[in-house]
């Protein structure tokens, strides 16, 4: 099967130049991830996502719920090097795959602070070129200097401490060494200068390469994505649902339309109030059913899903595109149909769910009277009686 670049979506910023990433693997590169970007990236229908860099400080960072949504949608999610290493350590138990030394440091608890991977970098027009040094790179270089006997244990510890005291946006090798050099002997400085000038490893770049290789190997293997540990969630917290509605997209002919724009159009429709009331009624009934401990069987959910496809007349080959136009993915449709199946479950057992609960006939009569259709039916009955009497 021919691979599309979008099969692997990579969020990349200062850890590795975009051109280098594309030399490693055929991929679709996006800027460092911010909140909502992973949800939006799912509209590209990737098979794998490599989260390497993300924004921080002034902008909202990528949310854990987005990454969980990707895992639940059957996308293999890899993380390494920068913010991806931190998120992978936090979500390893939920199925995100961590790659590299920095991920291992976070996973084992050697590192806990997200500032360890923070650095100042240039803007997109300059390829997010790093302008300062992240602490993880300082730790890696100092460890190598210690192994090469350039620094002794005390000098290595002190150099790390000096780097830690510098604000990440001001942490450069020049500032670190200017602060520490007066305490070193001429021999130590000469040894360091000779060793350092030959070039030192960039751990974040190495881990970013490893992350890309792991994602590329997964795609090449055609291995199935492991299902999320704990399964796909059948319901989501209100905060997650609302934020995804705000930040989601629909895809039409390869172009995205924001969910907030679609919602604004729907709110102007003449039947928008009826649509909203129907949605509220279903959500409340499903919520009540869950509170009673009711849940639909897998077969009942499948029946609801099959009926949804029949109602919309969508052929199997066109289903993925139709889901994209609806701003849905597989897990989203299943959650919707699970709610629908719960609503049906409640309605079919209405007479037993409340003391003196309503029968189906009572419900038909009351709704017909509310809509004025009772009188219309009564006139029909009377008209039929007259015809028979003639």
NORCOR-V116905 format. One record per run of one state. SS is the DSSP state (H for helix, E for strand, C for the rest). FROM is the first residue (numbers start at 1). TO is the last residue. If there is no record, write none. Layout:
[[SS	FROM	TO] [SS	FROM	TO]]
//
This chain:
[[C	1	4] [H	5	7] [E	8	11] [C	12	17] [H	18	24] [C	25	27] [E	28	30] [C	31	32] [E	33	34] [C	35	36] [H	37	44] [C	45	47] [E	48	51] [C	52	53] [E	54	54] [C	55	60] [E	61	61] [C	62	63] [H	64	72] [C	73	75] [E	76	80] [C	81	82] [H	83	94] [C	95	96] [E	97	99] [C	100	100] [H	101	107] [C	108	113] [H	114	117] [C	118	120] [E	121	121] [C	122	123] [H	124	126] [C	127	129] [E	130	130] [C	131	134] [H	135	147] [C	148	152] [H	153	165] [C	166	167] [H	168	170] [C	171	172] [H	173	183] [C	184	185] [H	186	196] [C	197	202] [H	203	221] [C	222	237] [H	238	247] [C	248	248] [E	249	252] [C	253	254] [E	255	258] [H	259	266] [C	267	271] [H	272	291] [C	292	297] [H	298	312] [C	313	315] [H	316	325] [C	326	329] [H	330	348] [C	349	349] [H	350	353] [C	354	359] [H	360	370] [C	371	372] [H	373	389] [C	390	390]]
//
